[in-house]
Amino acid sequence: MPWIYAEGPIGKGDSIKSGECISSIAVREGIKWKDVWEHPDNDKLKRTREHPNILLPGDKVTVPKKKQKQAAKQDQKRHRMRMKGVPGILRLRFTKYGRPRKGDAYRLDVDGYVRQGGKLDDDGSFEAKIWPGARTATIRLGKDQDNLVEKFEYKLGWIAPANEPLGIQTRLWNLNYYHGKLTSDFDKETERALLRFMQKNAIGDAHKSALEDLEWDSLSAAHQLEAIERLVKVHGC
């Protein structure tokens, strides 16, 4: 299972909890996310995970101490220190029957507060600036702002690496292929969901066989890798 089972939690320092990422940790500590991500003690974490906001719960990260700065006073005026690299970016794409939902109205709520609204672009997507420490996003869709009848809820910062079972399950859950528990086990339910995804996206010869005739272990390494890469692409991260 080379494309599914990685080595589990890695790194050194403080353990990362579910829902945390480098951006949210940096905001909490009042430092730049690059100062955390590029710290020498986090080199293995950076090389293995590749993306600062796609980490496995239990990974460890070394958080450097905040550098103290003083803003010079001018004419008795107050100065506000601002962090660079804030806010974060949320991008979502919606389709229906495989086609982009071009022009549909949407409203985005982040942590219970309305963030923005508008219409999906030609690709069925929208982009919004959000606080890196945000935990939840709710999107309502409809034909216009007075008829937002569909509701989608997301946990932010919960995407694990794609070569870990938890990362596979989360992506398949978001794409409506998997409906089981989010765990660290590549169980039969996860395997069935991933094989259904392969059939739907015509990966290898999966679409030519009945689901009950397919087994993950019997697939070639090339097709296993293609499945994981396609899952990341379709999911968006």
N, C-alpha and C positions, 0 to 999 in steps of 0.2 A: 504493500500500500504506500509506495513512496510519495505519491502526490497528496495523500491525506494525512498520514501520521508524521508530524514533525517531532521535534524533541521536547515539546511542552514548554513550560515557563523558562525564560532565560534572563540573563542580566544580573546586576548586583545593585544593592541599595534597598529602597523602599518598595514593597509589593504594590502592584497596580490593582485596584479594585474594579469590579464590573462597572462599566459606564465611565471610567476615567480614560483619558488620553493625554498625550504630552501637552496639548494646548490647554486643556482644563487644569492640569497640574501647574503649568506655568502661570496661568491667571491667578490661581489660588495663592501661589507663592509670591506673586508680584514681580515676576521676571519674564524675560523673553523666551518664547518656546525654543528658539534656536540655541539659546544658552544651555538648555536642558538636553536637547537632541544631539548637539555636537560636543557635549562633554566627553572627554576621553574615556571615562569609566562606562559610558553608554555605547561604546564602539560596537560591541558584539550585538547589542540590541538593535542598533541602527542598521548594521549589515544584514541581520537576519530578517527583521520585520520590514525594513525598507520604507515604510510610511509611518510618520509620527503619531497618527491618529487611528491606526489599525493595529492594536496590541492585544495580547492574550491576558485575561485576568490571571494574576499570579506572576506575570513578568515583573522584573525588578528594575528600577530606574534610580540613578543617582541624581539628586536635585542639588545644584550648586546654591550656595548662600547668596542672598540678595545683596547687591552692592548698594551701599548707602550713598545717596546723592542729596545735595542741597541746592535748592533753587535760589539764585541771587535775588535779593530784594531790591526793587526799584521804585522809588517814590511811594513807599509804604503800601505798594500794591501786592496782592496775593497772586501766587502763580500755582497753577495746577499741573502736577506731573502726569503725563500721559504715557501709557504703554504702547510700544510699537508692535505691529503684528496683530492688533485687535481691531475689529472683530473677526470671527471666522466666517466661512462661506458654506451655505447649505444649498445644494443643487439636487433637484428631483425631476424625474421624467415620468410621465404617465401615458399609458397606451390602453387601447380597447380593441380586443380581437386582433392584437398585433400591430395596430396602427396608432401613430401619435395622436393624442387628444388635442389637436390644434385648435386654439381659440376658446377652449372651455374656460369658464370663470373659476377662480380659486381664491381661497383665503387661508393664510398661514397664521396659526397660533403657536407661540413658543412659550413653554412653561405656563400655559394658561392665559397668556396675554396676546392680543392681536398684534401681529408683526407687520404684515402687509397683505395686499390683495391685488388682483389684476386678472390678466388672461394668460394662459399658457402660450408659449411661442410656437412657431411652425413645427418644432420637433416635439411638442407636448411637454416642454420643460419650463421651469422657472428657477431663478437664483435669488437668494436673499442673504443679507449680512445678519449674522446672529452672534450672540455672546458665546465664546468658546466653552463656557461652563454650563451652557443650556443642557437640560436633561431630556425634554420631550418636545415633539413637534406634532401638531395636528393640522391636517390639510383637509379642507372641505371643497368639493368640486360640484359644478353644475353648469347649466347653460348660461346663467347670469347670476349676479350677486344676490338676487332675491330668491334664488332657487338652488342653493348649495345643498343638494340632497345626499351626496356621498361623503363619507368620512373615513379618513385614513390616519392612523396613529403610529408614531415611530418613537423608539427610544434612541436618543442621540449618544454617540460615543461607545456603542455596544458592539461594533463590528470587529470580530477577531480575525486574525490572518487566515487567508483562504486555504492554506494547507493544514489547518487544524479542523477537527470535526466541528467544534463550536462555530467556526467561521463559515463552514459549509452550511450548517443548519440555519444560521441566522440569515444568510443570503437566500436560501431556498424558502425560508419562512416569509421574508419580505416579498418574494416573487410568487407566493401562494402555491408552492409545491410541497412544503413540509408543514405539518401541523402538530408535531410531537413536542416533547420537552427539549429545551436547549441544554445540552450536556457536553461532556468531553469524549463521548463514545460514538464511534462510527457504527451504529447499530443497524438492524435490518430496515427500520423505518426510514432512516437517513439514506441508506443505500437505495431503497425503492424511489424515494423522492428525487435523488440525483439521477437515477436512470430515467425517470419520467422527464426530467429536464433535458437529458440527452436525446430522448426520442423527439420531444417537441422541437428541438433545435437541430435535428438531423446531424448529430455528431457521430462520426464513424458509421457503423451499420445499425445503430440502435433502433432507428426508425423502421427498419425492415423486419424487426422481430417483435413478438409479443412480450409484454413486460415480464410475465412470469418465466420467460425463457432466458432472460438476461441475468448475468451475475457480474458484479464489479470486478471480482478477482480474475475472471476469464477475459477481461478486456486487455488490449495491449497497453503498454505504458504510454505510448504516443496518444492513444485515445483518452486515457485517463487524464493526461496533462491537458489535452485539448478541452476536455469537459470543465476542468477547473478554470482554465484561462477564459473560456466562454462565459462561465458563470460570473466571473469578476467583471467581464465586459458588459454583460446584460444588466447586471446589478448596478454597475456604475463605479464600484470600488471593491 
